[in-house]
Amino acid sequence: EQVKKLKDVAWIQSHEVRRPLANILGLLDLIRNASSDPKSNKELFDHMESSCNELDAMIKKIVETTATENTSST
């Protein structure tokens, strides 16, 4: 069971966390190179906020998975 949970955490980190992180990095690049159009910037910031929320949810999922393992092994 512990090995399965560790594999789950590894998969989450290597796949699910990478996607929103890649989105954020791409959005930062767009913001750096974007015009100062407020409407365009708002869209980019909205997308960045969404990716940050996704990343936060993934981190919480990892913490929950490891916390469950820690409490069940004590």
All heavy atoms as a GROMACS GRO file, in nm:
protein
  582
    1GLU      N    1   0.084  -0.121   0.000
    1GLU     CA    2   0.000   0.000   0.000
    1GLU      C    3   0.088   0.126   0.000
    1GLU      O    4   0.058   0.222  -0.070
    1GLU     CB    5  -0.094  -0.003   0.122
    1GLU     CG    6  -0.189   0.114   0.131
    1GLU     CD    7  -0.291   0.124   0.016
    1GLU    OE1    8  -0.321   0.021  -0.046
    1GLU    OE2    9  -0.338   0.235  -0.010
    2GLN      N   10   0.194   0.122   0.081
    2GLN     CA   11   0.283   0.238   0.088
    2GLN      C   12   0.351   0.263  -0.047
    2GLN      O   13   0.361   0.378  -0.091
    2GLN     CB   14   0.388   0.219   0.196
    2GLN     CG   15   0.478   0.339   0.214
    2GLN     CD   16   0.581   0.318   0.324
    2GLN    OE1   17   0.602   0.207   0.370
    2GLN    NE2   18   0.643   0.426   0.366
    3VAL      N   19   0.394   0.158  -0.114
    3VAL     CA   20   0.458   0.173  -0.245
    3VAL      C   21   0.359   0.230  -0.345
    3VAL      O   22   0.394   0.319  -0.424
    3VAL     CB   23   0.514   0.037  -0.294
    3VAL    CG1   24   0.561   0.045  -0.437
    3VAL    CG2   25   0.627  -0.009  -0.203
    4LYS      N   26   0.234   0.185  -0.341
    4LYS     CA   27   0.132   0.238  -0.432
    4LYS      C   28   0.111   0.388  -0.408
    4LYS      O   29   0.104   0.465  -0.502
    4LYS     CB   30  -0.001   0.164  -0.415
    4LYS     CG   31  -0.108   0.213  -0.513
    4LYS     CD   32  -0.244   0.158  -0.477
    4LYS     CE   33  -0.353   0.207  -0.567
    4LYS     NZ   34  -0.357   0.348  -0.595
    5LYS      N   35   0.104   0.428  -0.282
    5LYS     CA   36   0.085   0.570  -0.251
    5LYS      C   37   0.204   0.652  -0.297
    5LYS      O   38   0.188   0.762  -0.351
    5LYS     CB   39   0.060   0.590  -0.102
    5LYS     CG   40  -0.078   0.543  -0.061
    5LYS     CD   41  -0.115   0.593   0.074
    5LYS     CE   42  -0.250   0.540   0.111
    5LYS     NZ   43  -0.350   0.642   0.118
    6LEU      N   44   0.324   0.600  -0.279
    6LEU     CA   45   0.443   0.671  -0.326
    6LEU      C   46   0.443   0.684  -0.478
    6LEU      O   47   0.480   0.788  -0.533
    6LEU     CB   48   0.570   0.601  -0.277
    6LEU     CG   49   0.597   0.613  -0.128
    6LEU    CD1   50   0.715   0.525  -0.088
    6LEU    CD2   51   0.623   0.758  -0.088
    7LYS      N   52   0.401   0.579  -0.547
    7LYS     CA   53   0.391   0.586  -0.693
    7LYS      C   54   0.286   0.688  -0.735
    7LYS      O   55   0.305   0.762  -0.831
    7LYS     CB   56   0.357   0.448  -0.751
    7LYS     CG   57   0.474   0.353  -0.751
    7LYS     CD   58   0.435   0.220  -0.814
    7LYS     CE   59   0.553   0.125  -0.814
    7LYS     NZ   60   0.521  -0.003  -0.879
    8ASP      N   61   0.174   0.694  -0.661
    8ASP     CA   62   0.070   0.793  -0.690
    8ASP      C   63   0.124   0.935  -0.675
    8ASP      O   64   0.101   1.021  -0.759
    8ASP     CB   65  -0.051   0.774  -0.598
    8ASP     CG   66  -0.132   0.650  -0.630
    8ASP    OD1   67  -0.112   0.589  -0.738
    8ASP    OD2   68  -0.215   0.610  -0.545
    9VAL      N   69   0.196   0.959  -0.567
    9VAL     CA   70   0.254   1.092  -0.543
    9VAL      C   71   0.354   1.126  -0.653
    9VAL      O   72   0.354   1.237  -0.705
    9VAL     CB   73   0.320   1.100  -0.403
    9VAL    CG1   74   0.403   1.226  -0.389
    9VAL    CG2   75   0.213   1.094  -0.295
   10ALA      N   76   0.437   1.032  -0.690
   10ALA     CA   77   0.535   1.055  -0.797
   10ALA      C   78   0.466   1.088  -0.927
   10ALA      O   79   0.507   1.179  -1.001
   10ALA     CB   80   0.626   0.934  -0.813
   11TRP      N   81   0.357   1.018  -0.958
   11TRP     CA   82   0.284   1.044  -1.082
   11TRP      C   83   0.221   1.184  -1.079
   11TRP      O   84   0.230   1.259  -1.176
   11TRP     CB   85   0.175   0.939  -1.104
   11TRP     CG   86   0.116   0.949  -1.240
   11TRP    CD1   87   0.159   0.886  -1.353
   11TRP    CD2   88   0.003   1.029  -1.280
   11TRP    NE1   89   0.080   0.922  -1.459
   11TRP    CE2   90  -0.016   1.009  -1.417
   11TRP    CE3   91  -0.082   1.114  -1.212
   11TRP    CZ2   92  -0.118   1.073  -1.488
   11TRP    CZ3   93  -0.183   1.177  -1.282
   11TRP    CH2   94  -0.200   1.155  -1.419
   12ILE      N   95   0.160   1.220  -0.966
   12ILE     CA   96   0.100   1.352  -0.952
   12ILE      C   97   0.205   1.460  -0.974
   12ILE      O   98   0.184   1.555  -1.049
   12ILE     CB   99   0.034   1.369  -0.813
   12ILE    CG1  100  -0.089   1.279  -0.801
   12ILE    CG2  101  -0.006   1.515  -0.789
   12ILE    CD1  102  -0.140   1.266  -0.657
   13GLN      N  103   0.320   1.444  -0.910
   13GLN     CA  104   0.424   1.544  -0.921
   13GLN      C  105   0.478   1.555  -1.063
   13GLN      O  106   0.501   1.663  -1.114
   13GLN     CB  107   0.539   1.514  -0.824
   13GLN     CG  108   0.502   1.540  -0.682
   13GLN     CD  109   0.613   1.503  -0.586
   13GLN    OE1  110   0.693   1.415  -0.612
   13GLN    NE2  111   0.615   1.569  -0.472
   14SER      N  112   0.500   1.442  -1.127
   14SER     CA  113   0.564   1.445  -1.258
   14SER      C  114   0.469   1.480  -1.372
   14SER      O  115   0.513   1.526  -1.476
   14SER     CB  116   0.633   1.312  -1.287
   14SER     OG  117   0.538   1.208  -1.298
   15HIS      N  118   0.340   1.460  -1.354
   15HIS     CA  119   0.247   1.486  -1.463
   15HIS      C  120   0.149   1.599  -1.433
   15HIS      O  121   0.142   1.697  -1.505
   15HIS     CB  122   0.169   1.358  -1.497
   15HIS     CG  123   0.255   1.251  -1.554
   15HIS    ND1  124   0.316   1.157  -1.475
   15HIS    CD2  125   0.293   1.225  -1.680
   15HIS    CE1  126   0.387   1.077  -1.553
   15HIS    NE2  127   0.375   1.116  -1.676
   16GLU      N  128   0.075   1.583  -1.326
   16GLU     CA  129  -0.030   1.680  -1.297
   16GLU      C  130   0.025   1.816  -1.255
   16GLU      O  131  -0.031   1.919  -1.291
   16GLU     CB  132  -0.125   1.624  -1.191
   16GLU     CG  133  -0.206   1.506  -1.241
   16GLU     CD  134  -0.308   1.458  -1.141
   16GLU    OE1  135  -0.365   1.540  -1.068
   16GLU    OE2  136  -0.330   1.336  -1.135
   17VAL      N  137   0.131   1.818  -1.177
   17VAL     CA  138   0.187   1.945  -1.130
   17VAL      C  139   0.259   2.017  -1.243
   17VAL      O  140   0.256   2.140  -1.252
   17VAL     CB  141   0.282   1.922  -1.010
   17VAL    CG1  142   0.358   2.048  -0.972
   17VAL    CG2  143   0.202   1.870  -0.890
   18ARG      N  144   0.321   1.942  -1.333
   18ARG     CA  145   0.396   2.003  -1.443
   18ARG      C  146   0.306   2.085  -1.536
   18ARG      O  147   0.348   2.188  -1.587
   18ARG     CB  148   0.468   1.896  -1.525
   18ARG     CG  149   0.579   1.828  -1.453
   18ARG     CD  150   0.708   1.903  -1.450
   18ARG     NE  151   0.751   1.949  -1.580
   18ARG     CZ  152   0.819   2.060  -1.599
   18ARG    NH1  153   0.852   2.136  -1.498
   18ARG    NH2  154   0.855   2.096  -1.719
   19ARG      N  155   0.184   2.040  -1.561
   19ARG     CA  156   0.096   2.110  -1.655
   19ARG      C  157   0.064   2.252  -1.610
   19ARG      O  158   0.092   2.348  -1.684
   19ARG     CB  159  -0.032   2.030  -1.681
   19ARG     CG  160  -0.121   2.092  -1.787
   19ARG     CD  161  -0.244   2.008  -1.818
   19ARG     NE  162  -0.298   1.931  -1.708
   19ARG     CZ  163  -0.378   1.978  -1.613
   19ARG    NH1  164  -0.414   2.105  -1.614
   19ARG    NH2  165  -0.423   1.901  -1.516
   20PRO      N  166   0.009   2.273  -1.490
   20PRO     CA  167  -0.018   2.411  -1.450
   20PRO      C  168   0.109   2.494  -1.435
   20PRO      O  169   0.109   2.614  -1.463
   20PRO     CB  170  -0.095   2.400  -1.319
   20PRO     CG  171  -0.082   2.260  -1.275
   20PRO     CD  172  -0.045   2.178  -1.393
   21LEU      N  173   0.218   2.430  -1.393
   21LEU     CA  174   0.344   2.504  -1.382
   21LEU      C  175   0.392   2.550  -1.520
   21LEU      O  176   0.433   2.665  -1.537
   21LEU     CB  177   0.451   2.416  -1.315
   21LEU     CG  178   0.586   2.482  -1.297
   21LEU    CD1  179   0.576   2.611  -1.216
   21LEU    CD2  180   0.682   2.384  -1.231
   22ALA      N  181   0.382   2.462  -1.620
   22ALA     CA  182   0.419   2.500  -1.756
   22ALA      C  183   0.329   2.613  -1.807
   22ALA      O  184   0.375   2.705  -1.875
   22ALA     CB  185   0.412   2.380  -1.849
   23ASN      N  186   0.200   2.606  -1.773
   23ASN     CA  187   0.107   2.713  -1.811
   23ASN      C  188   0.150   2.846  -1.752
   23ASN      O  189   0.151   2.950  -1.819
   23ASN     CB  190  -0.036   2.682  -1.764
   23ASN     CG  191  -0.101   2.571  -1.841
   23ASN    OD1  192  -0.056   2.531  -1.947
   23ASN    ND2  193  -0.209   2.518  -1.786
   24ILE      N  194   0.185   2.845  -1.624
   24ILE     CA  195   0.225   2.969  -1.556
   24ILE      C  196   0.351   3.025  -1.619
   24ILE      O  197   0.361   3.146  -1.646
   24ILE     CB  198   0.246   2.944  -1.405
   24ILE    CG1  199   0.111   2.913  -1.338
   24ILE    CG2  200   0.312   3.064  -1.338
   24ILE    CD1  201   0.124   2.855  -1.198
   25LEU      N  202   0.448   2.940  -1.645
   25LEU     CA  203   0.573   2.986  -1.708
   25LEU      C  204   0.546   3.045  -1.847
   25LEU      O  205   0.602   3.149  -1.883
   25LEU     CB  206   0.674   2.872  -1.716
   25LEU     CG  207   0.728   2.824  -1.581
   25LEU    CD1  208   0.810   2.698  -1.599
   25LEU    CD2  209   0.809   2.933  -1.513
   26GLY      N  210   0.460   2.981  -1.924
   26GLY     CA  211   0.424   3.034  -2.056
   26GLY      C  212   0.352   3.167  -2.047
   26GLY      O  213   0.377   3.259  -2.125
   27LEU      N  214   0.262   3.178  -1.950
   27LEU     CA  215   0.189   3.304  -1.931
   27LEU      C  216   0.282   3.416  -1.888
   27LEU      O  217   0.268   3.530  -1.934
   27LEU     CB  218   0.077   3.285  -1.828
   27LEU     CG  219  -0.041   3.201  -1.877
   27LEU    CD1  220  -0.126   3.155  -1.760
   27LEU    CD2  221  -0.125   3.279  -1.978
   28LEU      N  222   0.378   3.386  -1.803
   28LEU     CA  223   0.475   3.487  -1.762
   28LEU      C  224   0.553   3.538  -1.883
   28LEU      O  225   0.577   3.659  -1.896
   28LEU     CB  226   0.572   3.431  -1.658
   28LEU     CG  227   0.517   3.418  -1.517
   28LEU    CD1  228   0.616   3.342  -1.429
   28LEU    CD2  229   0.488   3.554  -1.459
   29ASP      N  230   0.590   3.448  -1.971
   29ASP     CA  231   0.660   3.488  -2.093
   29ASP      C  232   0.572   3.579  -2.179
   29ASP      O  233   0.618   3.681  -2.231
   29ASP     CB  234   0.704   3.365  -2.171
   29ASP     CG  235   0.795   3.399  -2.287
   29ASP    OD1  236   0.895   3.472  -2.265
   29ASP    OD2  237   0.766   3.354  -2.399
   30LEU      N  238   0.445   3.544  -2.192
   30LEU     CA  239   0.352   3.627  -2.269
   30LEU      C  240   0.336   3.765  -2.206
   30LEU      O  241   0.332   3.866  -2.275
   30LEU     CB  242   0.215   3.559  -2.280
   30LEU     CG  243   0.206   3.439  -2.372
   30LEU    CD1  244   0.069   3.373  -2.357
   30LEU    CD2  245   0.230   3.480  -2.516
   31ILE      N  246   0.326   3.769  -2.074
   31ILE     CA  247   0.310   3.897  -2.004
   31ILE      C  248   0.433   3.985  -2.025
   31ILE      O  249   0.422   4.105  -2.048
   31ILE     CB  250   0.281   3.874  -1.854
   31ILE    CG1  251   0.142   3.815  -1.837
   31ILE    CG2  252   0.296   4.002  -1.774
   31ILE    CD1  253   0.112   3.760  -1.698
   32ARG      N  254   0.550   3.925  -2.016
   32ARG     CA  255   0.674   4.002  -2.037
   32ARG      C  256   0.679   4.064  -2.176
   32ARG      O  257   0.730   4.173  -2.194
   32ARG     CB  258   0.796   3.912  -2.019
   32ARG     CG  259   0.834   3.889  -1.878
   32ARG     CD  260   0.971   3.823  -1.868
   32ARG     NE  261   0.990   3.776  -1.734
   32ARG     CZ  262   0.985   3.649  -1.696
   32ARG    NH1  263   0.964   3.555  -1.783
   32ARG    NH2  264   1.002   3.616  -1.570
   33ASN      N  265   0.627   3.991  -2.274
   33ASN     CA  266   0.636   4.036  -2.412
   33ASN      C  267   0.507   4.099  -2.465
   33ASN      O  268   0.503   4.141  -2.580
   33ASN     CB  269   0.676   3.918  -2.502
   33ASN     CG  270   0.811   3.863  -2.465
   33ASN    OD1  271   0.906   3.937  -2.446
   33ASN    ND2  272   0.820   3.732  -2.451
   34ALA      N  273   0.405   4.106  -2.382
   34ALA     CA  274   0.275   4.158  -2.426
   34ALA      C  275   0.275   4.310  -2.429
   34ALA      O  276   0.355   4.377  -2.364
   34ALA     CB  277   0.164   4.109  -2.332
   35SER      N  278   0.181   4.360  -2.506
   35SER     CA  279   0.160   4.504  -2.506
   35SER      C  280   0.100   4.543  -2.372
   35SER      O  281   0.065   4.459  -2.290
   35SER     CB  282   0.065   4.543  -2.618
   35SER     OG  283  -0.064   4.491  -2.591
   36SER      N  284   0.085   4.669  -2.348
   36SER     CA  285   0.029   4.715  -2.221
   36SER      C  286  -0.123   4.728  -2.229
   36SER      O  287  -0.183   4.806  -2.156
   36SER     CB  288   0.093   4.848  -2.180
   36SER     OG  289   0.073   4.944  -2.280
   37ASP      N  290  -0.186   4.651  -2.318
   37ASP     CA  291  -0.331   4.652  -2.332
   37ASP      C  292  -0.394   4.590  -2.208
   37ASP      O  293  -0.375   4.472  -2.180
   37ASP     CB  294  -0.371   4.574  -2.457
   37ASP     CG  295  -0.520   4.558  -2.473
   37ASP    OD1  296  -0.594   4.651  -2.433
   37ASP    OD2  297  -0.564   4.453  -2.524
   38PRO      N  298  -0.470   4.669  -2.130
   38PRO     CA  299  -0.528   4.618  -2.005
   38PRO      C  300  -0.619   4.497  -2.025
   38PRO      O  301  -0.618   4.406  -1.944
   38PRO     CB  302  -0.607   4.736  -1.951
   38PRO     CG  303  -0.549   4.856  -2.016
   38PRO     CD  304  -0.498   4.809  -2.150
   39LYS      N  305  -0.695   4.493  -2.134
   39LYS     CA  306  -0.785   4.380  -2.158
   39LYS      C  307  -0.705   4.252  -2.182
   39LYS      O  308  -0.737   4.147  -2.128
   39LYS     CB  309  -0.877   4.408  -2.277
   39LYS     CG  310  -0.978   4.298  -2.301
   39LYS     CD  311  -1.071   4.330  -2.415
   39LYS     CE  312  -1.166   4.213  -2.436
   39LYS     NZ  313  -1.252   4.231  -2.549
   40SER      N  314  -0.600   4.264  -2.261
   40SER     CA  315  -0.514   4.149  -2.288
   40SER      C  316  -0.445   4.104  -2.160
   40SER      O  317  -0.436   3.983  -2.132
   40SER     CB  318  -0.410   4.185  -2.394
   40SER     OG  319  -0.320   4.079  -2.413
   41ASN      N  320  -0.396   4.199  -2.083
   41ASN     CA  321  -0.329   4.164  -1.958
   41ASN      C  322  -0.426   4.097  -1.860
   41ASN      O  323  -0.388   4.003  -1.791
   41ASN     CB  324  -0.268   4.289  -1.893
   41ASN     CG  325  -0.144   4.335  -1.966
   41ASN    OD1  326  -0.085   4.262  -2.044
   41ASN    ND2  327  -0.105   4.459  -1.941
   42LYS      N  328  -0.550   4.144  -1.854
   42LYS     CA  329  -0.649   4.084  -1.764
   42LYS      C  330  -0.671   3.938  -1.801
   42LYS      O  331  -0.676   3.852  -1.714
   42LYS     CB  332  -0.781   4.159  -1.767
   42LYS     CG  333  -0.880   4.099  -1.667
   42LYS     CD  334  -1.016   4.162  -1.675
   42LYS     CE  335  -1.117   4.103  -1.581
   42LYS     NZ  336  -1.104   3.964  -1.541
   43GLU      N  337  -0.682   3.908  -1.930
   43GLU     CA  338  -0.700   3.769  -1.974
   43GLU      C  339  -0.581   3.683  -1.931
   43GLU      O  340  -0.600   3.572  -1.882
   43GLU     CB  341  -0.714   3.762  -2.126
   43GLU     CG  342  -0.852   3.786  -2.176
   43GLU     CD  343  -0.860   3.765  -2.326
   43GLU    OE1  344  -0.812   3.661  -2.375
   43GLU    OE2  345  -0.916   3.853  -2.393
   44LEU      N  346  -0.461   3.736  -1.950
   44LEU     CA  347  -0.341   3.660  -1.913
   44LEU      C  348  -0.338   3.636  -1.762
   44LEU      O  349  -0.308   3.525  -1.716
   44LEU     CB  350  -0.215   3.734  -1.958
   44LEU     CG  351  -0.194   3.743  -2.109
   44LEU    CD1  352  -0.075   3.833  -2.140
   44LEU    CD2  353  -0.174   3.606  -2.170
   45PHE      N  354  -0.373   3.738  -1.684
   45PHE     CA  355  -0.374   3.723  -1.539
   45PHE      C  356  -0.484   3.627  -1.494
   45PHE      O  357  -0.465   3.550  -1.399
   45PHE     CB  358  -0.388   3.857  -1.468
   45PHE     CG  359  -0.260   3.938  -1.469
   45PHE    CD1  360  -0.258   4.064  -1.526
   45PHE    CD2  361  -0.143   3.887  -1.415
   45PHE    CE1  362  -0.140   4.138  -1.528
   45PHE    CE2  363  -0.025   3.961  -1.417
   45PHE     CZ  364  -0.024   4.086  -1.474
   46ASP      N  365  -0.598   3.628  -1.563
   46ASP     CA  366  -0.706   3.533  -1.531
   46ASP      C  367  -0.659   3.389  -1.556
   46ASP      O  368  -0.684   3.299  -1.475
   46ASP     CB  369  -0.831   3.563  -1.613
   46ASP     CG  370  -0.904   3.688  -1.566
   46ASP    OD1  371  -0.874   3.738  -1.455
   46ASP    OD2  372  -0.991   3.736  -1.642
   47HIS      N  373  -0.590   3.367  -1.668
   47HIS     CA  374  -0.537   3.234  -1.699
   47HIS      C  375  -0.431   3.194  -1.596
   47HIS      O  376  -0.425   3.079  -1.553
   47HIS     CB  377  -0.478   3.229  -1.839
   47HIS     CG  378  -0.580   3.232  -1.948
   47HIS    ND1  379  -0.679   3.138  -1.961
   47HIS    CD2  380  -0.597   3.318  -2.051
   47HIS    CE1  381  -0.754   3.165  -2.066
   47HIS    NE2  382  -0.707   3.276  -2.121
   48MET      N  383  -0.348   3.290  -1.555
   48MET     CA  384  -0.245   3.260  -1.457
   48MET      C  385  -0.308   3.224  -1.323
   48MET      O  386  -0.265   3.129  -1.257
   48MET     CB  387  -0.150   3.378  -1.439
   48MET     CG  388  -0.033   3.344  -1.348
   48MET     SD  389   0.085   3.476  -1.326
   48MET     CE  390   0.152   3.487  -1.490
   49GLU      N  391  -0.411   3.298  -1.283
   49GLU     CA  392  -0.479   3.268  -1.157
   49GLU      C  393  -0.539   3.127  -1.161
   49GLU      O  394  -0.528   3.051  -1.064
   49GLU     CB  395  -0.588   3.370  -1.129
   49GLU     CG  396  -0.662   3.345  -0.999
   49GLU     CD  397  -0.769   3.448  -0.971
   49GLU    OE1  398  -0.823   3.508  -1.065
   49GLU    OE2  399  -0.798   3.468  -0.852
   50SER      N  400  -0.599   3.091  -1.272
   50SER     CA  401  -0.656   2.958  -1.288
   50SER      C  402  -0.549   2.850  -1.275
   50SER      O  403  -0.567   2.749  -1.205
   50SER     CB  404  -0.726   2.948  -1.424
   50SER     OG  405  -0.772   2.817  -1.446
   51SER      N  406  -0.435   2.871  -1.339
   51SER     CA  407  -0.325   2.775  -1.330
   51SER      C  408  -0.269   2.768  -1.188
   51SER      O  409  -0.234   2.659  -1.140
   51SER     CB  410  -0.214   2.810  -1.429
   51SER     OG  411  -0.259   2.791  -1.561
   52CYS      N  412  -0.260   2.880  -1.120
   52CYS     CA  413  -0.213   2.881  -0.981
   52CYS      C  414  -0.309   2.804  -0.892
   52CYS      O  415  -0.266   2.727  -0.804
   52CYS     CB  416  -0.198   3.024  -0.930
   52CYS     SG  417  -0.056   3.111  -0.999
   53ASN      N  418  -0.439   2.821  -0.913
   53ASN     CA  419  -0.539   2.747  -0.834
   53ASN      C  420  -0.529   2.597  -0.861
   53ASN      O  421  -0.542   2.516  -0.769
   53ASN     CB  422  -0.680   2.798  -0.863
   53ASN     CG  423  -0.705   2.934  -0.804
   53ASN    OD1  424  -0.644   2.972  -0.704
   53ASN    ND2  425  -0.793   3.010  -0.865
   54GLU      N  426  -0.505   2.561  -0.988
   54GLU     CA  427  -0.487   2.420  -1.022
   54GLU      C  428  -0.364   2.363  -0.953
   54GLU      O  429  -0.367   2.252  -0.897
   54GLU     CB  430  -0.465   2.409  -1.174
   54GLU     CG  431  -0.568   2.328  -1.246
   54GLU     CD  432  -0.529   2.313  -1.392
   54GLU    OE1  433  -0.537   2.412  -1.467
   54GLU    OE2  434  -0.490   2.201  -1.430
   55LEU      N  435  -0.255   2.437  -0.956
   55LEU     CA  436  -0.132   2.394  -0.892
   55LEU      C  437  -0.152   2.380  -0.741
   55LEU      O  438  -0.108   2.282  -0.680
   55LEU     CB  439  -0.020   2.494  -0.923
   55LEU     CG  440   0.120   2.458  -0.878
   55LEU    CD1  441   0.165   2.324  -0.933
   55LEU    CD2  442   0.216   2.568  -0.924
   56ASP      N  443  -0.222   2.473  -0.681
   56ASP     CA  444  -0.251   2.467  -0.538
   56ASP      C  445  -0.331   2.341  -0.505
   56ASP      O  446  -0.302   2.272  -0.407
   56ASP     CB  447  -0.327   2.593  -0.495
   56ASP     CG  448  -0.350   2.599  -0.345
   56ASP    OD1  449  -0.254   2.574  -0.269
   56ASP    OD2  450  -0.464   2.629  -0.305
   57ALA      N  451  -0.430   2.309  -0.588
   57ALA     CA  452  -0.510   2.189  -0.566
   57ALA      C  453  -0.424   2.062  -0.577
   57ALA      O  454  -0.441   1.968  -0.497
   57ALA     CB  455  -0.625   2.183  -0.667
   58MET      N  456  -0.331   2.060  -0.671
   58MET     CA  457  -0.243   1.944  -0.686
   58MET      C  458  -0.153   1.928  -0.564
   58MET      O  459  -0.131   1.818  -0.515
   58MET     CB  460  -0.156   1.957  -0.811
   58MET     CG  461  -0.229   1.947  -0.941
   58MET     SD  462  -0.316   1.790  -0.955
   58MET     CE  463  -0.479   1.851  -0.986
   59ILE      N  464  -0.101   2.038  -0.514
   59ILE     CA  465  -0.014   2.033  -0.396
   59ILE      C  466  -0.094   1.983  -0.275
   59ILE      O  467  -0.046   1.899  -0.198
   59ILE     CB  468   0.050   2.170  -0.369
   59ILE    CG1  469   0.150   2.202  -0.481
   59ILE    CG2  470   0.116   2.174  -0.232
   59ILE    CD1  471   0.201   2.344  -0.482
   60LYS      N  472  -0.218   2.030  -0.261
   60LYS     CA  473  -0.302   1.983  -0.152
   60LYS      C  474  -0.328   1.833  -0.165
   60LYS      O  475  -0.329   1.761  -0.065
   60LYS     CB  476  -0.434   2.060  -0.150
   60LYS     CG  477  -0.419   2.202  -0.098
   60LYS     CD  478  -0.550   2.277  -0.104
   60LYS     CE  479  -0.529   2.422  -0.059
   60LYS     NZ  480  -0.651   2.501  -0.074
   61LYS      N  481  -0.347   1.787  -0.289
   61LYS     CA  482  -0.370   1.644  -0.314
   61LYS      C  483  -0.248   1.563  -0.271
   61LYS      O  484  -0.261   1.457  -0.209
   61LYS     CB  485  -0.400   1.623  -0.462
   61LYS     CG  486  -0.440   1.483  -0.499
   61LYS     CD  487  -0.478   1.478  -0.646
   61LYS     CE  488  -0.514   1.339  -0.691
   61LYS     NZ  489  -0.550   1.336  -0.835
   62ILE      N  490  -0.130   1.612  -0.301
   62ILE     CA  491  -0.006   1.544  -0.261
   62ILE      C  492   0.004   1.540  -0.109
   62ILE      O  493   0.035   1.436  -0.050
   62ILE     CB  494   0.118   1.614  -0.322
   62ILE    CG1  495   0.119   1.594  -0.473
   62ILE    CG2  496   0.246   1.561  -0.259
   62ILE    CD1  497   0.219   1.681  -0.547
   63VAL      N  498  -0.025   1.652  -0.044
   63VAL     CA  499  -0.018   1.659   0.102
   63VAL      C  500  -0.118   1.562   0.163
   63VAL      O  501  -0.085   1.489   0.258
   63VAL     CB  502  -0.042   1.803   0.152
   63VAL    CG1  503  -0.060   1.807   0.303
   63VAL    CG2  504   0.073   1.892   0.109
   64GLU      N  505  -0.238   1.557   0.109
   64GLU     CA  506  -0.340   1.465   0.162
   64GLU      C  507  -0.296   1.320   0.145
   64GLU      O  508  -0.312   1.239   0.236
   64GLU     CB  509  -0.473   1.486   0.090
   64GLU     CG  510  -0.544   1.613   0.129
   64GLU     CD  511  -0.667   1.641   0.043
   64GLU    OE1  512  -0.704   1.556  -0.041
   64GLU    OE2  513  -0.724   1.749   0.060
   65THR      N  514  -0.239   1.288   0.032
   65THR     CA  515  -0.194   1.152   0.005
   65THR      C  516  -0.083   1.112   0.102
   65THR      O  517  -0.086   1.004   0.159
   65THR     CB  518  -0.144   1.138  -0.140
   65THR    OG1  519  -0.251   1.172  -0.229
   65THR    CG2  520  -0.099   0.996  -0.170
   66THR      N  521   0.012   1.200   0.123
   66THR     CA  522   0.121   1.167   0.214
   66THR      C  523   0.076   1.171   0.360
   66THR      O  524   0.123   1.092   0.440
   66THR     CB  525   0.242   1.260   0.193
   66THR    OG1  526   0.202   1.396   0.210
   66THR    CG2  527   0.302   1.241   0.056
   67ALA      N  528  -0.016   1.261   0.393
   67ALA     CA  529  -0.066   1.268   0.530
   67ALA      C  530  -0.143   1.140   0.565
   67ALA      O  531  -0.129   1.087   0.674
   67ALA     CB  532  -0.156   1.390   0.549
   68THR      N  533  -0.220   1.089   0.471
   68THR     CA  534  -0.293   0.964   0.493
   68THR      C  535  -0.196   0.851   0.518
   68THR      O  536  -0.215   0.770   0.608
   68THR     CB  537  -0.381   0.931   0.369
   68THR    OG1  538  -0.470   1.040   0.347
   68THR    CG2  539  -0.459   0.805   0.389
   69GLU      N  540  -0.088   0.848   0.441
   69GLU     CA  541   0.014   0.744   0.459
   69GLU      C  542   0.081   0.758   0.595
   69GLU      O  543   0.103   0.659   0.664
   69GLU     CB  544   0.118   0.750   0.347
   69GLU     CG  545   0.227   0.646   0.360
   69GLU     CD  546   0.174   0.503   0.365
   69GLU    OE1  547   0.074   0.473   0.298
   69GLU    OE2  548   0.232   0.422   0.438
   70ASN      N  549   0.114   0.880   0.633
   70ASN     CA  550   0.183   0.901   0.761
   70ASN      C  551   0.095   0.862   0.879
   70ASN      O  552   0.143   0.805   0.975
   70ASN     CB  553   0.228   1.047   0.774
   70ASN     CG  554   0.345   1.078   0.683
   70ASN    OD1  555   0.419   0.989   0.643
   70ASN    ND2  556   0.363   1.204   0.652
   71THR      N  557  -0.033   0.894   0.873
   71THR     CA  558  -0.120   0.861   0.987
   71THR      C  559  -0.154   0.714   0.992
   71THR      O  560  -0.171   0.659   1.099
   71THR     CB  561  -0.250   0.944   0.983
   71THR    OG1  562  -0.317   0.921   0.859
   71THR    CG2  563  -0.223   1.091   1.002
   72SER      N  564  -0.160   0.649   0.877
   72SER     CA  565  -0.193   0.506   0.878
   72SER      C  566  -0.075   0.420   0.918
   72SER      O  567  -0.091   0.305   0.957
   72SER     CB  568  -0.248   0.462   0.742
   72SER     OG  569  -0.148   0.471   0.645
   73SER      N  570   0.047   0.474   0.910
   73SER     CA  571   0.164   0.394   0.945
   73SER      C  572   0.207   0.416   1.090
   73SER      O  573   0.301   0.356   1.136
   73SER     CB  574   0.280   0.425   0.851
   73SER     OG  575   0.321   0.558   0.865
   74THR      N  576   0.138   0.505   1.163
   74THR     CA  577   0.176   0.530   1.302
   74THR      C  578   0.089   0.455   1.399
   74THR      O  579  -0.011   0.405   1.370
   74THR     CB  580   0.170   0.681   1.337
   74THR    OG1  581   0.039   0.731   1.308
   74THR    CG2  582   0.277   0.756   1.265
   0.00000   0.00000   0.00000
